[in-house]
Structures are given as structure tokens and as C-alpha cells.
Amino acid sequence: MLRTVTVALLFAALPGVGMAQTAPDPTPPTPVTTNAGIQAESGKPPQRIRSILLTGTQKCPTPTNPDEEIVVCARTGEPYRIPKELRNDKPIAAQNQSWVNRAALADEVGRRAAGLPDTCSPTGSGGQTGCSKLRAEQWAADRTEKRRVESSIP
């Protein structure tokens, strides 16, 4: 008895589920206007092609004469980024380092002087365990420097 009542309630609720759905928007999307069709009909190549780089929310300008001009627009990802040719990848001088880097360097010097673990020191408890770590860090730094030098050679 309980089962039939449950099934009847479920079937009664099904039309309500259908009514709760939203109807699709009756307005069609606006078509993108291009002058490719006009250009193809004339059979002549364009007189001028403008290539424009857009940033942010700029809009692509329309051609002044669709029969003679094609406008090609492209968006730039990082408009305020310094070009690679002008970047300075050299190491930062010690007097220009941030206090965070200076504090980290002082901490590392103190750890090595005390012979703490992972410091590659002949004295202290476990100082010898950091020698392989230190060599791996030096190798990685050398490899990074080598790649930087190779990439800077034109």
C-alpha cells in the first residue's frame, strides 16, 4: 500500500519538474559582421591589410572601406611586460638585495657555523649529511647560470 502511494506521488511530481526548467532564450545570437563575403564577391585582392594589437577591453575597429581594406585584430596577453631583449637577468648586487634575502643568508651562515644538520660541516651533530645536498644545489645553480648565458647569446 505504501509503495503504491509513493509511486503515485512521484508520478504526480514529474510534471512539476518539467515546468521548473527554464525555456531557451528566443532571441538568436547576433552574427559577427565581416567583410569576407563582400571581398569574395568582388574578386579583387584587398588594397590594404591593417594588423592591430588590442589590449584589455578594446574593440576591433571596422574597416573604412570594406572593398579595399581588411582589419585583422589580435589580443596581447601582457601589455605591460618588459620585452625579453630589454630584461636584465644579471644577479642583483648585495647592497640592492631585499632584507629577506639578507636574513636568509645570515641564517644559512649561522647554521653552517654551528654545524647543524644538513650544513656540510665537519663539526657538530650531523653536519656531514648536508654535503650531497650542497653539491646538488651548486649543480642546479651552475646549470641555471649556463642556460641563462646560452640564452643571452644572440
MDAnalysis code that builds the backbone (N, CA, C; Angstrom):
import MDAnalysis as mda
import numpy as np

u = mda.Universe.empty(462, n_residues=154, atom_resindex=np.repeat(np.arange(154), 3), trajectory=True)
u.add_TopologyAttr("name", ["N", "CA", "C"] * 154)
u.add_TopologyAttr("resid", np.arange(1, 155))
u.add_TopologyAttr("resname", ["MET", "LEU", "ARG", "THR", "VAL", "THR", "VAL", "ALA", "LEU", "LEU", "PHE", "ALA", "ALA", "LEU", "PRO", "GLY", "VAL", "GLY", "MET", "ALA", "GLN", "THR", "ALA", "PRO", "ASP", "PRO", "THR", "PRO", "PRO", "THR", "PRO", "VAL", "THR", "THR", "ASN", "ALA", "GLY", "ILE", "GLN", "ALA", "GLU", "SER", "GLY", "LYS", "PRO", "PRO", "GLN", "ARG", "ILE", "ARG", "SER", "ILE", "LEU", "LEU", "THR", "GLY", "THR", "GLN", "LYS", "CYS", "PRO", "THR", "PRO", "THR", "ASN", "PRO", "ASP", "GLU", "GLU", "ILE", "VAL", "VAL", "CYS", "ALA", "ARG", "THR", "GLY", "GLU", "PRO", "TYR", "ARG", "ILE", "PRO", "LYS", "GLU", "LEU", "ARG", "ASN", "ASP", "LYS", "PRO", "ILE", "ALA", "ALA", "GLN", "ASN", "GLN", "SER", "TRP", "VAL", "ASN", "ARG", "ALA", "ALA", "LEU", "ALA", "ASP", "GLU", "VAL", "GLY", "ARG", "ARG", "ALA", "ALA", "GLY", "LEU", "PRO", "ASP", "THR", "CYS", "SER", "PRO", "THR", "GLY", "SER", "GLY", "GLY", "GLN", "THR", "GLY", "CYS", "SER", "LYS", "LEU", "ARG", "ALA", "GLU", "GLN", "TRP", "ALA", "ALA", "ASP", "ARG", "THR", "GLU", "LYS", "ARG", "ARG", "VAL", "GLU", "SER", "SER", "ILE", "PRO"])
u.atoms.positions = np.array([
    [0.820, -1.183, 0.000],
    [0.000, 0.000, 0.000],
    [0.872, 1.258, 0.000],
    [1.888, 1.274, 0.887],
    [2.780, 2.429, 0.979],
    [3.567, 2.619, -0.323],
    [3.912, 1.499, -0.950],
    [4.672, 1.567, -2.190],
    [3.851, 2.215, -3.303],
    [2.617, 1.888, -3.421],
    [1.782, 2.462, -4.482],
    [1.547, 3.953, -4.256],
    [1.421, 4.357, -2.991],
    [1.246, 5.779, -2.701],
    [2.518, 6.549, -3.073],
    [3.682, 5.975, -2.766],
    [4.953, 6.621, -3.081],
    [5.123, 6.770, -4.592],
    [4.799, 5.718, -5.336],
    [4.916, 5.767, -6.794],
    [3.943, 6.791, -7.362],
    [2.742, 6.854, -6.826],
    [1.750, 7.822, -7.307],
    [2.219, 9.252, -7.051],
    [2.827, 9.504, -5.892],
    [3.343, 10.839, -5.591],
    [4.496, 11.219, -6.518],
    [5.354, 10.252, -6.823],
    [6.465, 10.526, -7.739],
    [5.963, 10.899, -9.130],
    [4.967, 10.138, -9.625],
    [4.419, 10.453, -10.944],
    [3.692, 11.788, -10.946],
    [3.109, 12.153, -9.840],
    [2.417, 13.441, -9.755],
    [3.420, 14.596, -9.745],
    [4.635, 14.358, -9.215],
    [5.639, 15.416, -9.123],
    [6.411, 15.601, -10.424],
    [6.385, 14.629, -11.327],
    [7.152, 14.725, -12.573],
    [6.751, 15.914, -13.444],
    [5.480, 16.224, -13.658],
    [5.170, 17.408, -14.471],
    [5.683, 18.698, -13.843],
    [5.759, 18.768, -12.534],
    [6.285, 19.959, -11.861],
    [7.766, 20.145, -12.145],
    [8.502, 19.039, -12.267],
    [9.924, 19.121, -12.581],
    [10.108, 19.691, -13.981],
    [9.274, 19.280, -14.900],
    [9.352, 19.794, -16.262],
    [9.040, 21.272, -16.332],
    [8.131, 21.750, -15.502],
    [7.777, 23.163, -15.513],
    [8.851, 24.024, -14.860],
    [9.663, 23.434, -13.997],
    [10.686, 24.201, -13.298],
    [11.865, 24.530, -14.200],
    [11.983, 23.851, -15.323],
    [13.105, 24.112, -16.217],
    [12.896, 25.426, -16.953],
    [13.996, 26.075, -17.253],
    [13.902, 27.356, -17.949],
    [13.839, 27.124, -19.447],
    [13.113, 27.966, -20.114],
    [12.992, 27.878, -21.567],
    [14.208, 28.545, -22.203],
    [14.630, 28.073, -23.382],
    [15.771, 28.715, -24.042],
    [15.419, 30.133, -24.466],
    [16.434, 30.961, -24.573],
    [16.259, 32.356, -24.950],
    [15.784, 32.414, -26.403],
    [14.631, 33.054, -26.685],
    [14.110, 33.055, -28.059],
    [14.896, 33.943, -29.012],
    [15.715, 34.859, -28.500],
    [16.460, 35.741, -29.396],
    [17.727, 35.046, -29.868],
    [17.967, 34.990, -31.163],
    [19.188, 34.346, -31.662],
    [20.399, 35.229, -31.382],
    [21.581, 34.640, -31.315],
    [22.781, 35.445, -31.078],
    [23.039, 36.370, -32.266],
    [23.644, 37.495, -31.969],
    [23.926, 38.453, -33.035],
    [25.076, 37.933, -33.888],
    [24.924, 37.956, -35.203],
    [26.001, 37.444, -36.059],
    [27.187, 38.399, -36.079],
    [28.355, 37.828, -36.294],
    [29.572, 38.626, -36.399],
    [29.658, 39.152, -37.825],
    [29.826, 40.437, -37.956],
    [29.885, 41.030, -39.287],
    [31.329, 41.040, -39.769],
    [31.527, 40.483, -40.923],
    [32.846, 40.502, -41.546],
    [32.683, 40.982, -42.981],
    [33.766, 41.399, -43.554],
    [33.715, 41.847, -44.941],
    [34.267, 40.781, -45.876],
    [34.375, 39.533, -45.404],
    [34.920, 38.467, -46.237],
    [33.994, 38.167, -47.411],
    [32.669, 38.201, -47.169],
    [31.727, 37.931, -48.250],
    [31.789, 38.992, -49.326],
    [31.865, 40.244, -48.917],
    [31.953, 41.348, -49.878],
    [33.252, 41.240, -50.664],
    [34.326, 40.899, -49.978],
    [35.628, 40.779, -50.623],
    [35.606, 39.643, -51.640],
    [34.969, 38.514, -51.289],
    [34.928, 37.372, -52.191],
    [34.081, 37.677, -53.420],
    [33.015, 38.454, -53.249],
    [32.155, 38.784, -54.385],
    [32.866, 39.668, -55.399],
    [33.700, 40.575, -54.922],
    [34.369, 41.487, -55.852],
    [35.454, 40.777, -56.651],
    [36.073, 39.745, -56.090],
    [37.097, 39.001, -56.802],
    [38.448, 39.683, -56.846],
    [38.584, 40.851, -56.236],
    [39.849, 41.580, -56.233],
    [40.523, 41.415, -54.875],
    [41.852, 41.363, -54.848],
    [42.534, 41.308, -53.555],
    [42.404, 42.650, -52.843],
    [42.527, 42.649, -51.531],
    [42.402, 43.912, -50.797],
    [43.590, 44.828, -51.083],
    [43.337, 46.126, -51.043],
    [44.390, 47.108, -51.255],
    [45.250, 47.271, -50.012],
    [44.634, 47.085, -48.854],
    [45.329, 47.344, -47.594],
    [44.870, 46.344, -46.535],
    [45.827, 45.843, -45.743],
    [45.520, 44.965, -44.613],
    [46.092, 45.619, -43.368],
    [45.228, 45.908, -42.402],
    [45.671, 46.520, -41.140],
    [45.726, 45.443, -40.069],
    [46.857, 45.319, -39.413],
    [47.023, 44.398, -38.290],
    [47.111, 45.225, -37.017],
    [46.178, 44.990, -36.090],
    [46.077, 45.809, -34.888],
    [46.169, 44.917, -33.659],
    [47.000, 45.322, -32.685],
    [47.099, 44.621, -31.407],
    [46.196, 45.317, -30.401],
    [45.303, 44.546, -29.792],
    [44.357, 45.090, -28.825],
    [44.759, 44.677, -27.421],
    [44.504, 45.558, -26.463],
    [44.759, 45.235, -25.062],
    [43.490, 45.474, -24.269],
    [43.306, 44.681, -23.222],
    [42.171, 44.881, -22.327],
    [40.842, 44.702, -23.027],
    [39.984, 45.709, -22.924],
    [38.630, 45.629, -23.478],
    [38.478, 46.446, -24.752],
    [39.559, 46.738, -25.430],
    [39.475, 47.494, -26.679],
    [38.718, 46.683, -27.726],
    [38.012, 47.382, -28.596],
    [37.251, 46.721, -29.651],
    [37.982, 46.866, -30.978],
    [37.779, 45.888, -31.830],
    [38.400, 45.904, -33.149],
    [37.708, 46.957, -34.014],
    [38.462, 47.861, -34.632],
    [37.826, 48.891, -35.463],
    [37.289, 48.297, -36.760],
    [36.294, 48.943, -37.298],
    [35.722, 48.496, -38.567],
    [36.524, 49.090, -39.717],
    [36.587, 48.400, -40.843],
    [37.335, 48.940, -41.981],
    [36.637, 50.170, -42.553],
    [37.433, 51.112, -43.030],
    [36.863, 52.338, -43.598],
    [36.160, 52.053, -44.920],
    [36.720, 51.171, -45.737],
    [36.099, 50.769, -46.993],
    [36.223, 49.254, -47.092],
    [35.133, 48.502, -46.905],
    [35.227, 47.036, -46.888],
    [35.742, 46.428, -48.185],
    [35.612, 47.137, -49.314],
    [36.095, 46.592, -50.587],
    [37.607, 46.671, -50.717],
    [38.238, 47.609, -50.027],
    [39.668, 47.839, -50.204],
    [40.514, 47.514, -48.983],
    [39.897, 47.244, -47.850],
    [40.669, 47.118, -46.615],
    [40.178, 45.931, -45.791],
    [41.142, 45.220, -45.181],
    [40.850, 44.145, -44.232],
    [41.515, 44.516, -42.917],
    [40.775, 44.376, -41.813],
    [41.304, 44.678, -40.487],
    [41.465, 43.363, -39.737],
    [42.690, 43.076, -39.297],
    [42.988, 41.870, -38.527],
    [43.350, 42.304, -37.116],
    [42.606, 41.794, -36.124],
    [42.830, 42.187, -34.729],
    [43.336, 40.994, -33.931],
    [44.283, 41.253, -33.047],
    [44.813, 40.221, -32.151],
    [44.963, 40.824, -30.766],
    [44.743, 40.014, -29.746],
    [44.854, 40.485, -28.363],
    [46.227, 40.122, -27.809],
    [46.809, 41.060, -27.061],
    [48.082, 40.794, -26.402],
    [47.799, 40.345, -24.979],
    [48.591, 39.385, -24.498],
    [48.355, 38.847, -23.166],
    [48.867, 39.735, -22.052],
    [50.051, 40.261, -22.197],
    [50.678, 41.042, -21.132],
    [51.153, 42.375, -21.705],
    [50.294, 43.395, -21.699],
    [50.672, 44.648, -22.357],
    [51.779, 45.416, -21.653],
    [51.977, 45.214, -20.354],
    [52.965, 45.998, -19.619],
    [54.227, 45.201, -19.296],
    [54.400, 44.047, -19.892],
    [55.575, 43.225, -19.626],
    [56.764, 43.763, -20.420],
    [57.928, 43.754, -19.793],
    [59.144, 44.234, -20.451],
    [59.585, 43.182, -21.471],
    [59.898, 43.575, -22.705],
    [60.340, 42.603, -23.712],
    [61.614, 41.886, -23.270],
    [61.798, 40.656, -23.755],
    [62.948, 39.839, -23.350],
    [64.275, 40.515, -23.669],
    [64.326, 41.262, -24.764],
    [65.579, 41.901, -25.148],
    [66.009, 42.958, -24.132],
    [65.053, 43.555, -23.442],
    [65.365, 44.641, -22.513],
    [65.457, 44.198, -21.057],
    [65.163, 42.934, -20.777],
    [65.204, 42.466, -19.390],
    [66.639, 42.313, -18.918],
    [66.860, 42.583, -17.651],
    [68.178, 42.439, -17.048],
    [68.145, 41.219, -16.133],
    [68.771, 40.123, -16.567],
    [68.763, 38.884, -15.795],
    [70.043, 38.689, -14.998],
    [70.838, 39.726, -14.859],
    [72.090, 39.601, -14.116],
    [71.794, 39.487, -12.624],
    [72.723, 38.909, -11.864],
    [72.499, 38.815, -10.415],
    [72.384, 40.201, -9.785],
    [71.573, 40.295, -8.749],
    [71.363, 41.564, -8.056],
    [72.512, 41.777, -7.081],
    [73.063, 42.979, -7.078],
    [74.186, 43.299, -6.188],
    [73.755, 43.178, -4.728],
    [74.721, 42.906, -3.846],
    [74.416, 42.672, -2.435],
    [73.750, 43.879, -1.783],
    [74.183, 45.084, -2.121],
    [73.588, 46.267, -1.496],
    [72.154, 46.510, -1.972],
    [71.758, 45.875, -3.078],
    [70.398, 46.046, -3.593],
    [69.482, 44.877, -3.245],
    [69.972, 43.903, -2.502],
    [69.163, 42.748, -2.116],
    [68.109, 43.153, -1.091],
    [67.000, 42.441, -1.082],
    [65.968, 42.719, -0.084],
    [66.411, 42.176, 1.272],
    [65.795, 42.671, 2.327],
    [66.170, 42.244, 3.676],
    [65.832, 40.775, 3.895],
    [64.865, 40.233, 3.156],
    [64.519, 38.813, 3.292],
    [65.689, 37.953, 2.826],
    [66.289, 38.321, 1.691],
    [67.434, 37.562, 1.193],
    [68.636, 37.707, 2.120],
    [68.823, 38.901, 2.657],
    [69.933, 39.109, 3.590],
    [69.741, 38.277, 4.851],
    [68.519, 38.227, 5.377],
    [68.241, 37.442, 6.584],
    [68.432, 35.952, 6.313],
    [68.008, 35.480, 5.127],
    [68.186, 34.072, 4.787],
    [69.665, 33.723, 4.686],
    [70.455, 34.627, 4.111],
    [71.890, 34.394, 4.018],
    [72.530, 34.350, 5.404],
    [72.145, 35.284, 6.283],
    [72.687, 35.289, 7.647],
    [72.285, 34.021, 8.395],
    [71.074, 33.539, 8.167],
    [70.612, 32.304, 8.807],
    [71.432, 31.111, 8.329],
    [71.691, 31.053, 7.028],
    [72.473, 29.941, 6.480],
    [73.906, 29.964, 7.005],
    [74.504, 31.142, 7.100],
    [75.869, 31.259, 7.635],
    [75.893, 30.805, 9.088],
    [74.889, 31.195, 9.858],
    [74.817, 30.780, 11.260],
    [74.641, 29.282, 11.405],
    [73.854, 28.683, 10.532],
    [73.652, 27.223, 10.588],
    [74.965, 26.496, 10.300],
    [75.694, 26.966, 9.307],
    [76.959, 26.298, 8.973],
    [77.988, 26.475, 10.080],
    [78.028, 27.649, 10.678],
    [78.996, 27.888, 11.757],
    [78.691, 27.015, 12.965],
    [77.424, 26.747, 13.227],
    [77.042, 25.939, 14.385],
    [77.138, 24.454, 14.098],
    [77.254, 24.073, 12.821],
    [77.357, 22.658, 12.484],
    [76.040, 21.923, 12.632],
    [74.943, 22.574, 12.345],
    [73.628, 21.939, 12.437],
    [73.454, 20.929, 11.307],
    [72.484, 20.017, 11.408],
    [72.260, 19.028, 10.343],
    [72.003, 19.691, 8.995],
    [72.404, 19.001, 7.947],
    [72.279, 19.445, 6.559],
    [73.064, 20.721, 6.274],
    [74.251, 20.875, 6.883],
    [75.058, 22.066, 6.645],
    [76.416, 21.754, 6.028],
    [76.783, 20.503, 5.865],
    [78.064, 20.086, 5.302],
    [79.223, 20.672, 6.111],
    [79.163, 20.453, 7.389],
    [80.192, 20.963, 8.293],
    [80.901, 19.784, 8.951],
    [82.244, 19.853, 9.130],
    [82.943, 18.753, 9.789],
    [82.676, 18.710, 11.292],
    [82.106, 19.752, 11.837],
    [81.826, 19.775, 13.274],
    [80.324, 19.780, 13.507],
    [79.916, 19.404, 14.696],
    [78.510, 19.442, 15.064],
    [77.814, 18.126, 14.786],
    [76.571, 18.052, 15.232],
    [75.813, 16.806, 15.099],
    [75.187, 16.715, 13.715],
    [75.601, 15.767, 12.936],
    [75.011, 15.537, 11.619],
    [75.385, 16.569, 10.581],
    [76.483, 17.274, 10.753],
    [76.887, 18.286, 9.781],
    [77.260, 17.692, 8.444],
    [77.715, 16.442, 8.435],
    [78.160, 15.817, 7.194],
    [76.999, 15.448, 6.273],
    [75.775, 15.435, 6.794],
    [74.647, 14.992, 5.969],
    [74.273, 15.990, 4.882],
    [74.696, 17.218, 4.990],
    [74.305, 18.227, 4.007],
    [75.243, 18.357, 2.835],
    [76.329, 17.579, 2.788],
    [77.295, 17.724, 1.696],
    [76.686, 17.378, 0.341],
    [75.944, 16.287, 0.259],
    [75.334, 15.935, -1.025],
    [74.259, 16.950, -1.400],
    [73.539, 17.463, -0.413],
    [72.535, 18.495, -0.680],
    [73.202, 19.757, -1.213],
    [74.324, 20.143, -0.621],
    [75.045, 21.337, -1.053],
    [75.569, 21.172, -2.476],
    [76.096, 19.984, -2.793],
    [76.595, 19.735, -4.151],
    [75.452, 19.777, -5.168],
    [74.294, 19.232, -4.807],
    [73.142, 19.262, -5.714],
    [72.671, 20.695, -5.946],
    [72.669, 21.515, -4.904],
    [72.277, 22.919, -5.055],
    [73.266, 23.674, -5.937],
    [74.573, 23.397, -5.767],
    [75.582, 24.053, -6.597],
    [75.441, 23.628, -8.058],
    [75.170, 22.341, -8.279],
    [74.995, 21.846, -9.642],
    [73.790, 22.517, -10.300],
    [72.683, 22.635, -9.568],
    [71.481, 23.275, -10.115],
    [71.741, 24.749, -10.416],
    [72.471, 25.431, -9.541],
    [72.787, 26.844, -9.774],
    [73.695, 26.995, -10.993],
    [74.679, 26.104, -11.143],
    [75.563, 26.152, -12.313],
    [74.784, 25.903, -13.603],
    [73.878, 24.948, -13.569],
    [73.075, 24.631, -14.746],
    [72.175, 25.813, -15.121],
    [71.569, 26.449, -14.127],
    [70.724, 27.618, -14.385],
    [71.537, 28.758, -14.978],
    [72.716, 28.997, -14.436],
    [73.585, 30.060, -14.949],
    [74.023, 29.756, -16.384],
    [74.331, 28.483, -16.664],
    [74.750, 28.096, -18.008],
    [73.616, 28.328, -19.010],
    [72.388, 27.970, -18.632],
    [71.243, 28.196, -19.513],
    [71.005, 29.686, -19.731],
    [71.180, 30.490, -18.681],
    [70.977, 31.932, -18.808],
    [71.989, 32.528, -19.773],
    [73.262, 32.089, -19.667],
    [74.308, 32.601, -20.548],
    [74.042, 32.171, -21.989],
    [73.638, 30.905, -22.187],
    [73.372, 30.418, -23.540],
    [72.187, 31.136, -24.174],
    [71.180, 31.464, -23.372],
    [70.008, 32.141, -23.935],
    [70.294, 33.608, -24.244],
    [71.307, 34.191, -23.595],
    [71.613, 35.603, -23.850],
    [72.509, 35.790, -25.066],
    [73.120, 34.718, -25.556],
    [73.971, 34.816, -26.744],
    [73.070, 34.874, -27.974],
    [73.203, 35.912, -28.814],
    [72.320, 36.032, -29.990],
    [72.659, 35.046, -31.074],
])
